[in-house]
Amino acid sequence: MATAISANKAELIAIANAVASEKMIDKGIVIEAMEDAIQRAARARYGAENDIRAKLDPNSGDLRLWRVVEVVEQVDDYYKQIDLKGAEKLQKGAQIGDFIVDPLPPIEFGRIAAQAAKQVIFQKVRDAERDRQYDEFKDRQGEIITGVVKRVEFGHIVVDLGRAEGVIRRDQQIPREVVRVNDRIRSLILNVRRENRGPQIFLSRAHPDFMKKLFAQEVPEIYDGIIEIKAAARDPGSRAKIGVISHDSSIDPVGACVGMKGSRVQAVVQEMQGEKIDIIPWSPDTATFVVNALQPANVSRVVIDEEEDRIEVVVPDDQLSLAIGRRGQNVRLASQLTAKAIDILTEADASEKRQKEFVANSELFQNELDVDETLAQLLVAEGFGALEEVAYVELDELAAIEGFDEDLAQELQSRAQEALDRREQAARDERRALGVEDALAEMPYLTEAMLVTLGKAGIKTLDDLADLATDELVEKKRAEPRRRGDDAPRPAPKGGILAEYGLSDEQGNEIIMAARAHWFTDEEEPVAEEATQAEGDEA
């Protein structure tokens, strides 16, 4: 009998060692799971009301089973309490309030108890394995990992990563790439999420960072930090652009990425299923970088609109199709690379646009400043495009225009300021007609024109304004690049209510916090009234 018991002990430890090794988890976790299973079986045998503990020696396999009872004067719960007389039999010197151990004999596992214990152990081990997988991969986000294709389900690729499984969803795959079971595949660890069914490891072969990491593997200068990839954009399976810069003036970043006879870039191209890659010198100057990003097209000039966060690029007529690219691919990738909306115009388009702006601004000055056409055109030719510019520019700058003198400059500024006052009054009247409260006019940065825009959007009270988030109020509009001949309808660009006025996020925050100030004032007033009432009652 002793031999049988000894063999059973050895078998328990052998099982614990095997499971810990196979699942690559701590042996202590397996031992703990076994103890939990034995405790549950013992409670089923002796009664679930008992506080039963089990201890399995991880080296010898010896099992101790006991219940914990509290020493009390009068027993109310016979399962968890014991009187002092009974406690003395179990432990000499026991006192009221002590918790003592009542040893229990080993139990025989029946079929149902053994099955239940097995399920408990499996669940504990499975949970420990999931925790181990999550801990192993949670800090590896952004790394490239190699795995084996295990199966393809509903277009998603399940990859065996050795100690876990990852999935490449359909939208993160390279289009038209043929993948078969048991193929070795490289991918980027895009995200690791902890979920009830275990850690979900999401992989990608379409993300721009996958291309960046591939270049870091092929180009030692990138790995060492001598060359840096500042921006990347991809149309997976078709074309990509990367902007690179060298921190060592003696090293050409583009040449280093291309490699001898294109060996380095070709290695990346092959991994990305023949995706063509344009390697572009990055520049801190936005205009220069845009010109580089639109390669291989030649650019005549670049006009940057800081307020609208857009870039207007003028190209020769014969370069238009090259700048736009097939299905707009070249300009789209350039826009992603520079994080700017890009409009492509030909020389003729640009000339026509400038002419329209010239005529419109000239008419504005003629009507608002009550000047003749020649004087209005002269102002526009000198770079003035708005009444505010005329009204608030330095007087010397206005008087320095050929044919102007100080008296004329002062008169023009006076008329411009009067025109702005008329606009402000008209906007104030419209705002009040819309029902926008005067209290909103006291908010910082808000002009009457802005208040009219708010009123048209249904924001008419301090509470209406206070309920807005900053992005709802001032977020800039983002639109896809528009190119000549593209008349297809597209969704209107989204942005905050006051997006057209160019307010910053900080200004938006200040406006909203000023609108919310009355909430806190209203809370303080009842407290003050209660205090006054209490004082009166005491008197």
BELSUL-V298285 format. One record per residue. N is the residue number from 0. RES is the residue in three letters. OMEGA is omega as a letter, one per 40 degrees, with the letter a starting at -180 (999 if undefined). Layout:
n=N res=RES omega=OMEGA
n=N res=RES omega=OMEGA
This chain:
n=0 res=MET omega=i
n=1 res=ALA omega=i
n=2 res=THR omega=a
n=3 res=ALA omega=i
n=4 res=ILE omega=i
n=5 res=SER omega=i
n=6 res=ALA omega=a
n=7 res=ASN omega=i
n=8 res=LYS omega=a
n=9 res=ALA omega=a
n=10 res=GLU omega=i
n=11 res=LEU omega=a
n=12 res=ILE omega=i
n=13 res=ALA omega=i
n=14 res=ILE omega=i
n=15 res=ALA omega=i
n=16 res=ASN omega=a
n=17 res=ALA omega=a
n=18 res=VAL omega=a
n=19 res=ALA omega=a
n=20 res=SER omega=a
n=21 res=GLU omega=a
n=22 res=LYS omega=i
n=23 res=MET omega=i
n=24 res=ILE omega=a
n=25 res=ASP omega=i
n=26 res=LYS omega=i
n=27 res=GLY omega=i
n=28 res=ILE omega=i
n=29 res=VAL omega=i
n=30 res=ILE omega=i
n=31 res=GLU omega=i
n=32 res=ALA omega=i
n=33 res=MET omega=i
n=34 res=GLU omega=i
n=35 res=ASP omega=i
n=36 res=ALA omega=i
n=37 res=ILE omega=i
n=38 res=GLN omega=a
n=39 res=ARG omega=i
n=40 res=ALA omega=i
n=41 res=ALA omega=i
n=42 res=ARG omega=i
n=43 res=ALA omega=a
n=44 res=ARG omega=a
n=45 res=TYR omega=a
n=46 res=GLY omega=a
n=47 res=ALA omega=a
n=48 res=GLU omega=a
n=49 res=ASN omega=i
n=50 res=ASP omega=a
n=51 res=ILE omega=i
n=52 res=ARG omega=i
n=53 res=ALA omega=i
n=54 res=LYS omega=a
n=55 res=LEU omega=i
n=56 res=ASP omega=a
n=57 res=PRO omega=a
n=58 res=ASN omega=a
n=59 res=SER omega=a
n=60 res=GLY omega=i
n=61 res=ASP omega=a
n=62 res=LEU omega=i
n=63 res=ARG omega=a
n=64 res=LEU omega=i
n=65 res=TRP omega=i
n=66 res=ARG omega=a
n=67 res=VAL omega=i
n=68 res=VAL omega=i
n=69 res=GLU omega=i
n=70 res=VAL omega=a
n=71 res=VAL omega=i
n=72 res=GLU omega=a
n=73 res=GLN omega=a
n=74 res=VAL omega=i
n=75 res=ASP omega=a
n=76 res=ASP omega=a
n=77 res=TYR omega=a
n=78 res=TYR omega=a
n=79 res=LYS omega=a
n=80 res=GLN omega=i
n=81 res=ILE omega=i
n=82 res=ASP omega=a
n=83 res=LEU omega=a
n=84 res=LYS omega=i
n=85 res=GLY omega=a
n=86 res=ALA omega=i
n=87 res=GLU omega=i
n=88 res=LYS omega=a
n=89 res=LEU omega=a
n=90 res=GLN omega=i
n=91 res=LYS omega=i
n=92 res=GLY omega=i
n=93 res=ALA omega=a
n=94 res=GLN omega=i
n=95 res=ILE omega=i
n=96 res=GLY omega=i
n=97 res=ASP omega=i
n=98 res=PHE omega=a
n=99 res=ILE omega=a
n=100 res=VAL omega=i
n=101 res=ASP omega=a
n=102 res=PRO omega=i
n=103 res=LEU omega=i
n=104 res=PRO omega=i
n=105 res=PRO omega=a
n=106 res=ILE omega=i
n=107 res=GLU omega=i
n=108 res=PHE omega=i
n=109 res=GLY omega=a
n=110 res=ARG omega=a
n=111 res=ILE omega=i
n=112 res=ALA omega=i
n=113 res=ALA omega=i
n=114 res=GLN omega=i
n=115 res=ALA omega=i
n=116 res=ALA omega=i
n=117 res=LYS omega=a
n=118 res=GLN omega=i
n=119 res=VAL omega=a
n=120 res=ILE omega=i
n=121 res=PHE omega=a
n=122 res=GLN omega=i
n=123 res=LYS omega=a
n=124 res=VAL omega=i
n=125 res=ARG omega=i
n=126 res=ASP omega=i
n=127 res=ALA omega=i
n=128 res=GLU omega=i
n=129 res=ARG omega=i
n=130 res=ASP omega=i
n=131 res=ARG omega=i
n=132 res=GLN omega=a
n=133 res=TYR omega=a
n=134 res=ASP omega=a
n=135 res=GLU omega=a
n=136 res=PHE omega=a
n=137 res=LYS omega=a
n=138 res=ASP omega=a
n=139 res=ARG omega=i
n=140 res=GLN omega=a
n=141 res=GLY omega=i
n=142 res=GLU omega=i
n=143 res=ILE omega=a
n=144 res=ILE omega=i
n=145 res=THR omega=i
n=146 res=GLY omega=a
n=147 res=VAL omega=i
n=148 res=VAL omega=a
n=149 res=LYS omega=i
n=150 res=ARG omega=i
n=151 res=VAL omega=a
n=152 res=GLU omega=i
n=153 res=PHE omega=i
n=154 res=GLY omega=i
n=155 res=HIS omega=a
n=156 res=ILE omega=i
n=157 res=VAL omega=a
n=158 res=VAL omega=i
n=159 res=ASP omega=a
n=160 res=LEU omega=i
n=161 res=GLY omega=a
n=162 res=ARG omega=a
n=163 res=ALA omega=i
n=164 res=GLU omega=i
n=165 res=GLY omega=i
n=166 res=VAL omega=i
n=167 res=ILE omega=a
n=168 res=ARG omega=a
n=169 res=ARG omega=a
n=170 res=ASP omega=i
n=171 res=GLN omega=i
n=172 res=GLN omega=i
n=173 res=ILE omega=a
n=174 res=PRO omega=i
n=175 res=ARG omega=i
n=176 res=GLU omega=a
n=177 res=VAL omega=a
n=178 res=VAL omega=a
n=179 res=ARG omega=i
n=180 res=VAL omega=a
n=181 res=ASN omega=i
n=182 res=ASP omega=i
n=183 res=ARG omega=a
n=184 res=ILE omega=i
n=185 res=ARG omega=a
n=186 res=SER omega=a
n=187 res=LEU omega=i
n=188 res=ILE omega=a
n=189 res=LEU omega=a
n=190 res=ASN omega=i
n=191 res=VAL omega=a
n=192 res=ARG omega=i
n=193 res=ARG omega=i
n=194 res=GLU omega=a
n=195 res=ASN omega=a
n=196 res=ARG omega=i
n=197 res=GLY omega=a
n=198 res=PRO omega=i
n=199 res=GLN omega=a
n=200 res=ILE omega=a
n=201 res=PHE omega=a
n=202 res=LEU omega=i
n=203 res=SER omega=i
n=204 res=ARG omega=a
n=205 res=ALA omega=a
n=206 res=HIS omega=i
n=207 res=PRO omega=i
n=208 res=ASP omega=i
n=209 res=PHE omega=i
n=210 res=MET omega=i
n=211 res=LYS omega=a
n=212 res=LYS omega=i
n=213 res=LEU omega=i
n=214 res=PHE omega=i
n=215 res=ALA omega=i
n=216 res=GLN omega=a
n=217 res=GLU omega=a
n=218 res=VAL omega=a
n=219 res=PRO omega=a
n=220 res=GLU omega=i
n=221 res=ILE omega=i
n=222 res=TYR omega=a
n=223 res=ASP omega=i
n=224 res=GLY omega=i
n=225 res=ILE omega=i
n=226 res=ILE omega=a
n=227 res=GLU omega=i
n=228 res=ILE omega=a
n=229 res=LYS omega=a
n=230 res=ALA omega=i
n=231 res=ALA omega=i
n=232 res=ALA omega=a
n=233 res=ARG omega=i
n=234 res=ASP omega=a
n=235 res=PRO omega=i
n=236 res=GLY omega=a
n=237 res=SER omega=a
n=238 res=ARG omega=i
n=239 res=ALA omega=i
n=240 res=LYS omega=i
n=241 res=ILE omega=i
n=242 res=GLY omega=a
n=243 res=VAL omega=i
n=244 res=ILE omega=i
n=245 res=SER omega=i
n=246 res=HIS omega=i
n=247 res=ASP omega=a
n=248 res=SER omega=a
n=249 res=SER omega=a
n=250 res=ILE omega=i
n=251 res=ASP omega=a
n=252 res=PRO omega=a
n=253 res=VAL omega=i
n=254 res=GLY omega=i
n=255 res=ALA omega=i
n=256 res=CYS omega=i
n=257 res=VAL omega=i
n=258 res=GLY omega=i
n=259 res=MET omega=a
n=260 res=LYS omega=i
n=261 res=GLY omega=a
n=262 res=SER omega=a
n=263 res=ARG omega=a
n=264 res=VAL omega=i
n=265 res=GLN omega=i
n=266 res=ALA omega=i
n=267 res=VAL omega=a
n=268 res=VAL omega=a
n=269 res=GLN omega=i
n=270 res=GLU omega=a
n=271 res=MET omega=i
n=272 res=GLN omega=i
n=273 res=GLY omega=i
n=274 res=GLU omega=i
n=275 res=LYS omega=a
n=276 res=ILE omega=i
n=277 res=ASP omega=i
n=278 res=ILE omega=a
n=279 res=ILE omega=i
n=280 res=PRO omega=i
n=281 res=TRP omega=i
n=282 res=SER omega=i
n=283 res=PRO omega=i
n=284 res=ASP omega=a
n=285 res=THR omega=a
n=286 res=ALA omega=i
n=287 res=THR omega=a
n=288 res=PHE omega=i
n=289 res=VAL omega=i
n=290 res=VAL omega=i
n=291 res=ASN omega=a
n=292 res=ALA omega=a
n=293 res=LEU omega=i
n=294 res=GLN omega=e
n=295 res=PRO omega=a
n=296 res=ALA omega=i
n=297 res=ASN omega=a
n=298 res=VAL omega=i
n=299 res=SER omega=i
n=300 res=ARG omega=a
n=301 res=VAL omega=i
n=302 res=VAL omega=a
n=303 res=ILE omega=i
n=304 res=ASP omega=a
n=305 res=GLU omega=a
n=306 res=GLU omega=a
n=307 res=GLU omega=a
n=308 res=ASP omega=i
n=309 res=ARG omega=i
n=310 res=ILE omega=i
n=311 res=GLU omega=a
n=312 res=VAL omega=i
n=313 res=VAL omega=a
n=314 res=VAL omega=i
n=315 res=PRO omega=a
n=316 res=ASP omega=a
n=317 res=ASP omega=i
n=318 res=GLN omega=a
n=319 res=LEU omega=a
n=320 res=SER omega=i
n=321 res=LEU omega=a
n=322 res=ALA omega=i
n=323 res=ILE omega=a
n=324 res=GLY omega=i
n=325 res=ARG omega=a
n=326 res=ARG omega=i
n=327 res=GLY omega=a
n=328 res=GLN omega=a
n=329 res=ASN omega=a
n=330 res=VAL omega=i
n=331 res=ARG omega=i
n=332 res=LEU omega=i
n=333 res=ALA omega=i
n=334 res=SER omega=i
n=335 res=GLN omega=a
n=336 res=LEU omega=a
n=337 res=THR omega=a
n=338 res=ALA omega=i
n=339 res=LYS omega=i
n=340 res=ALA omega=a
n=341 res=ILE omega=i
n=342 res=ASP omega=i
n=343 res=ILE omega=i
n=344 res=LEU omega=i
n=345 res=THR omega=i
n=346 res=GLU omega=a
n=347 res=ALA omega=i
n=348 res=ASP omega=a
n=349 res=ALA omega=i
n=350 res=SER omega=i
n=351 res=GLU omega=a
n=352 res=LYS omega=i
n=353 res=ARG omega=i
n=354 res=GLN omega=i
n=355 res=LYS omega=i
n=356 res=GLU omega=a
n=357 res=PHE omega=a
n=358 res=VAL omega=a
n=359 res=ALA omega=a
n=360 res=ASN omega=i
n=361 res=SER omega=i
n=362 res=GLU omega=i
n=363 res=LEU omega=a
n=364 res=PHE omega=i
n=365 res=GLN omega=a
n=366 res=ASN omega=a
n=367 res=GLU omega=a
n=368 res=LEU omega=i
n=369 res=ASP omega=i
n=370 res=VAL omega=a
n=371 res=ASP omega=a
n=372 res=GLU omega=a
n=373 res=THR omega=a
n=374 res=LEU omega=i
n=375 res=ALA omega=a
n=376 res=GLN omega=i
n=377 res=LEU omega=i
n=378 res=LEU omega=a
n=379 res=VAL omega=a
n=380 res=ALA omega=i
n=381 res=GLU omega=i
n=382 res=GLY omega=i
n=383 res=PHE omega=a
n=384 res=GLY omega=a
n=385 res=ALA omega=i
n=386 res=LEU omega=a
n=387 res=GLU omega=a
n=388 res=GLU omega=i
n=389 res=VAL omega=a
n=390 res=ALA omega=a
n=391 res=TYR omega=i
n=392 res=VAL omega=i
n=393 res=GLU omega=a
n=394 res=LEU omega=a
n=395 res=ASP omega=a
n=396 res=GLU omega=i
n=397 res=LEU omega=a
n=398 res=ALA omega=a
n=399 res=ALA omega=i
n=400 res=ILE omega=a
n=401 res=GLU omega=i
n=402 res=GLY omega=i
n=403 res=PHE omega=i
n=404 res=ASP omega=a
n=405 res=GLU omega=a
n=406 res=ASP omega=i
n=407 res=LEU omega=i
n=408 res=ALA omega=i
n=409 res=GLN omega=i
n=410 res=GLU omega=i
n=411 res=LEU omega=i
n=412 res=GLN omega=i
n=413 res=SER omega=i
n=414 res=ARG omega=i
n=415 res=ALA omega=i
n=416 res=GLN omega=i
n=417 res=GLU omega=i
n=418 res=ALA omega=i
n=419 res=LEU omega=i
n=420 res=ASP omega=i
n=421 res=ARG omega=i
n=422 res=ARG omega=a
n=423 res=GLU omega=a
n=424 res=GLN omega=i
n=425 res=ALA omega=i
n=426 res=ALA omega=i
n=427 res=ARG omega=i
n=428 res=ASP omega=i
n=429 res=GLU omega=i
n=430 res=ARG omega=a
n=431 res=ARG omega=i
n=432 res=ALA omega=i
n=433 res=LEU omega=i
n=434 res=GLY omega=i
n=435 res=VAL omega=a
n=436 res=GLU omega=i
n=437 res=ASP omega=a
n=438 res=ALA omega=i
n=439 res=LEU omega=i
n=440 res=ALA omega=i
n=441 res=GLU omega=i
n=442 res=MET omega=a
n=443 res=PRO omega=i
n=444 res=TYR omega=a
n=445 res=LEU omega=i
n=446 res=THR omega=i
n=447 res=GLU omega=i
n=448 res=ALA omega=i
n=449 res=MET omega=a
n=450 res=LEU omega=i
n=451 res=VAL omega=i
n=452 res=THR omega=i
n=453 res=LEU omega=a
n=454 res=GLY omega=i
n=455 res=LYS omega=i
n=456 res=ALA omega=i
n=457 res=GLY omega=i
n=458 res=ILE omega=a
n=459 res=LYS omega=a
n=460 res=THR omega=i
n=461 res=LEU omega=i
n=462 res=ASP omega=i
n=463 res=ASP omega=a
n=464 res=LEU omega=a
n=465 res=ALA omega=a
n=466 res=ASP omega=a
n=467 res=LEU omega=i
n=468 res=ALA omega=a
n=469 res=THR omega=a
n=470 res=ASP omega=i
n=471 res=GLU omega=a
n=472 res=LEU omega=a
n=473 res=VAL omega=a
n=474 res=GLU omega=a
n=475 res=LYS omega=i
n=476 res=LYS omega=i
n=477 res=ARG omega=a
n=478 res=ALA omega=i
n=479 res=GLU omega=i
n=480 res=PRO omega=i
n=481 res=ARG omega=i
n=482 res=ARG omega=a
n=483 res=ARG omega=i
n=484 res=GLY omega=a
n=485 res=ASP omega=a
n=486 res=ASP omega=a
n=487 res=ALA omega=i
n=488 res=PRO omega=i
n=489 res=ARG omega=a
n=490 res=PRO omega=i
n=491 res=ALA omega=i
n=492 res=PRO omega=a
n=493 res=LYS omega=i
n=494 res=GLY omega=i
n=495 res=GLY omega=a
n=496 res=ILE omega=a
n=497 res=LEU omega=a
n=498 res=ALA omega=a
n=499 res=GLU omega=a
n=500 res=TYR omega=i
n=501 res=GLY omega=i
n=502 res=LEU omega=i
n=503 res=SER omega=i
n=504 res=ASP omega=a
n=505 res=GLU omega=i
n=506 res=GLN omega=i
n=507 res=GLY omega=i
n=508 res=ASN omega=a
n=509 res=GLU omega=i
n=510 res=ILE omega=a
n=511 res=ILE omega=i
n=512 res=MET omega=i
n=513 res=ALA omega=i
n=514 res=ALA omega=a
n=515 res=ARG omega=a
n=516 res=ALA omega=a
n=517 res=HIS omega=i
n=518 res=TRP omega=a
n=519 res=PHE omega=i
n=520 res=THR omega=i
n=521 res=ASP omega=i
n=522 res=GLU omega=a
n=523 res=GLU omega=a
n=524 res=GLU omega=i
n=525 res=PRO omega=i
n=526 res=VAL omega=i
n=527 res=ALA omega=i
n=528 res=GLU omega=i
n=529 res=GLU omega=a
n=530 res=ALA omega=i
n=531 res=THR omega=i
n=532 res=GLN omega=a
n=533 res=ALA omega=i
n=534 res=GLU omega=i
n=535 res=GLY omega=i
n=536 res=ASP omega=i
n=537 res=GLU omega=i
n=538 res=ALA omega=999
